[in-house]
Amino acid sequence: MRVLRNIADNRSTWCEVLFCLALLSVFLPVKIYPLVFLVASVFFAYDTETWLQHRWAFCLAVFTGYAIAVFIVSLPAGQAEWTNFLKLVVNFTFLYIAVSWLAQRGNRRLLGWLDITLHIVLAFTLLQLLTYHHAAGFRWLGGALSSAQGSALYQPGYYFWGLDDKNMFGARIALLGFVYVLVPTVRQRAFVWWRIILVLLLAWLSLSRTPVVALLLGIGILTWLASSTRWRVALTMLAVLALPLIARRVIRVDSITASNDGMGVRLTYWKAFFDHFYTISPLGNGFMSGSDFLSRYATFYHGEPHIHNTFLSCYLDFGIVGLVSFVLFLYYFFRFCQQKYGGQSFWWIVAIPLLAVMMILYSGYDNDIILYLMLVFLIGSAGPVSMKQLKGRGG
């Protein structure tokens, strides 16, 4: 009884601890994060007095409910389908409860705890990537020449943190790295240059194009909006001069259509989607139908369970209802954030890296998307950010 009384008396602190533990849990090689999400959701719900009844929550409920119905209709299902189904339910439940909890409280102290947690997350991320590169003899520090070469870096025997997949780990670095850059914009009204350098370094070391491009978009727009006219001209000229190097070394445009290139694979899958769009039911082909569709219609297929585009995957699996409800969920979520906390340009900026990653990855209900939405909501809840008030600083 005394333990329960202590938890009740300090429930806000316990909730903040669980919030940070939920973030850490997704990086562990043992997938315990659904359990942590559920425990955290119980604590958040206990500490929440008013539940949000905004349009984004309604659209999220429609998407989740329809996905559940599609899953039930398509039974029996295999282990992969069950795993992803449970992930969908847990992730979206966690998002709604967490945002409802955050929306009714002051989050300054939690934002400080988040900053410490992200320090830990990115420190271990750097250690993981350096471990991979050390095992590879540091021969790819200058970048990978192909997607296959980049994937070869991720040796299972050296995996202890994050994800053992190049693209998924790279996407997580992009989203949480951008959150790491955004934290000082609220706490100190500044963007910190060494943080920007660190997350770009991590993105480069991941050998994935996804985080580099997403971060360059997000950070580029952030610094451009925060700059004076003179610096905007300088940044524009720098971007133009750097574009050929980025196209050749980062995007690897010369091999972008090759069958062994990650982007070439995506282009092939997207072509199959549009060429055979008429074969997709307006109600959706069923939960996790990407494998069956791609193996049947793509020119070549490497075994991925989705089509490498969140919105195309939503339509393929859940049809018009799934796609429309998911798009409206995102739209109304960011609209709700802007109406509640102000700073319209801030919310446009935080949406760009997420949309960039979703256009080439994710099935739609992955925990990275959920965490990113939750974390940027936390950052924005600390107060509106005026881009013109931001100052660059070294630490």
QUIHU-V652910 format. One record per backbone hydrogen bond with DSSP energy under -0.5 kcal/mol. CO is the residue of the C=O (numbers start at 1). NH is the residue of the N-H. If there is no record, write none. Layout:
# QUIHU-V652910
co->{CO	CO}
nh->{NH	NH}
This chain:
# QUIHU-V652910
co->{1	2	3	4	5	6	8	10	11	12	13	14	15	16	17	18	19	20	21	22	23	24	25	27	29	30	32	32	33	34	35	36	37	38	39	40	41	42	43	45	47	54	55	56	57	58	59	60	61	62	63	64	65	66	67	68	69	70	72	78	79	80	81	82	83	84	85	86	87	88	89	90	91	92	93	94	95	96	97	98	99	100	101	102	107	108	109	110	111	112	113	114	115	116	117	118	119	120	121	122	123	124	125	126	127	128	129	130	131	132	133	134	136	138	140	146	147	148	149	150	151	153	155	156	161	165	166	167	168	169	170	171	172	173	174	175	176	177	178	179	180	182	182	183	183	184	184	184	189	191	191	192	192	193	194	195	196	197	198	199	200	201	202	203	204	208	209	210	211	212	213	214	215	216	217	218	219	220	221	222	223	224	228	229	230	231	232	233	234	235	236	237	238	239	240	242	243	244	245	245	246	246	247	252	253	255	258	260	261	262	263	264	265	266	267	268	269	270	271	272	274	276	277	281	282	286	289	290	291	292	293	294	305	305	309	310	311	312	313	314	315	316	317	318	319	320	321	322	323	324	325	326	327	328	329	330	331	332	333	334	335	336	337	338	343	344	345	346	347	348	349	350	351	352	353	354	355	357	357	358	361	366	367	368	369	370	371	372	373	374	375	376	377	378	379	380	384	385	386	387	391	393}
nh->{5	6	7	8	9	10	11	14	15	16	17	18	19	20	21	22	23	24	25	26	26	27	28	162	31	32	35	36	37	38	39	40	41	42	43	44	45	46	47	48	49	58	59	60	61	62	63	64	65	66	67	68	69	70	71	72	73	74	75	82	83	84	85	86	87	88	89	90	91	92	93	94	95	96	97	98	99	100	101	102	103	104	104	105	111	112	113	114	115	116	117	118	119	120	121	122	123	124	125	126	127	128	129	130	131	132	133	134	135	136	138	137	139	141	143	150	151	152	153	153	154	155	158	159	163	169	170	171	172	173	174	175	176	177	178	179	180	181	182	183	184	185	186	186	187	188	189	190	391	193	393	195	196	197	198	199	200	201	202	203	204	205	206	208	207	212	213	214	215	216	217	218	219	220	221	222	223	224	225	226	227	227	232	233	234	235	236	237	238	239	240	241	242	243	244	246	247	248	249	250	250	251	253	255	256	258	261	148	265	266	267	268	269	270	271	272	273	274	275	276	277	279	280	284	320	289	293	294	295	296	297	298	290	291	313	314	315	316	317	318	319	285	286	322	323	324	325	326	327	328	329	330	331	332	333	334	335	336	337	338	339	340	341	342	347	348	349	350	351	352	353	354	355	356	357	358	359	360	361	310	310	370	371	372	373	374	375	376	377	378	379	380	381	382	382	383	386	387	389	390	191	193}
